[in-house]
Amino acid sequence: MKNLKNTNQQIEISKSKCFFNQMADILNNFYEKNNLEHMCALDSQMCGNYKTQDQLDWLERFSEVWEKVENRSFSRRTK
């Protein structure tokens, strides 16, 4: 039973890594499309790495989603 629990945890961690990789790709595509420096979305908001209000809004929404995914992933690993 213990091995099954460990296997399920490994699967969840693997899924989370894949999802975080997809999100990182989305963020990188955003930076490429908008000719912005590549950095963390939160850092971009803090240091003004955006040119328009729409870009700032996108970064804020992206950061909110990232935080939700991160919290969900963390809570699943600690169960």
Residue pairs with C-beta under 8 A, 6 or more apart in sequence:
9 77
12 73
12 76
12 77
13 73
13 77
16 69
16 73
16 76
16 77
19 69
19 73
20 69
20 73
23 62
23 65
23 66
23 69
26 62
27 41
27 62
28 38
30 36
30 58
30 59
30 62
31 37
31 38
34 50
34 51
34 55
36 44
36 49
36 50
36 51
36 55
37 44
37 49
39 47
39 49
41 59
41 62
41 63
41 66
42 63
43 49
44 50
44 59
45 56
45 59
45 60
45 63
50 56
50 59
